[in-house]
Amino acid sequence: MKKTCIVTGGSSGIGLSIVELFIRKNYQVFNLDLQPSNTGTFIKCDVTDFRQVKNIVSSIVKESNIDVLVSNAGIHFSGNIENTSESDFDKVFNINVKGAYAAIRAVLPNMKANNNGAIILMASDQALIAKQNSFAYNMSKAALASMAKTTALDYASFNIRANAVCPGTIETPLYHQAINSYCQRSGADKSQVHAEEAALQPLGRLGQPEEVAELVYFLASDKAKFITGSLQVIDGGYTTQ
């Protein structure tokens, strides 16, 4: 019988790579996203709507138990505190933090009943360090790291593990969107900015979504059954500098 994995934000970038890998590993994968996808079982979902998330998870549970949750849905926003409006702040936290809260709350009853589960939150290297012009985004990712730790402690007795993956600069549509936005504001050349970003990494390149997906799969597997409450960095050495 196939195991079941729910991925939020699985239609592009890191999320899509996660969906594809878990499918190759013979999981039944449900992708909860607003952006349609032909990969996995796509269910249109606004993760900021707790009731909607809860209802979708309840319908999935009628068919199968949930073995893995990958809370990946998120947005990027550039700006210091003065350049972050109240609506910008609310949007970042509603998607990045409240979305994870909703997904975890929704899957916990089933995981507790089965005394088993793996929860992986998609944080960032910014859960560990600060970056300029990243006030709201940085804070949201630190919140996800905290969420992984507290969830790990609160549900260890149910054999539910929670960990956060902390990617550095990964070449995704979200990355290109951020670079494009910066270049539009500053007039910088995108190819030059891209090369400069790669040069900032000790390994001399950007990470790839597939590499993050492999780490997520490891954390969901029995090979990681003694790992919980951890922040797993995958950043090409950036945060060690």
Secondary structure, 3 states (H helix, E strand, C coil): CCCEEEEECCCCHHHHHHHHHHHHCCCEEEEEECCCCCCCEEEECCCCCHHHHHHHHHHHHCCCCCCEEEECCCCCCCECCCCCCHHHHHHHHHHHHHHHHHHHHHHHHHHHHCCCEEEEEECCHHHCCCCCCEHHHHHHHHHHHHHHHHHHHHHHHHCEEEEEEEECCECCHHHHHHHHHHHHHHCCCHHHHHHHHHHHCCCCCCECHHHHHHHHHHHHCHHHCCCCCCEEEECCCHHHC
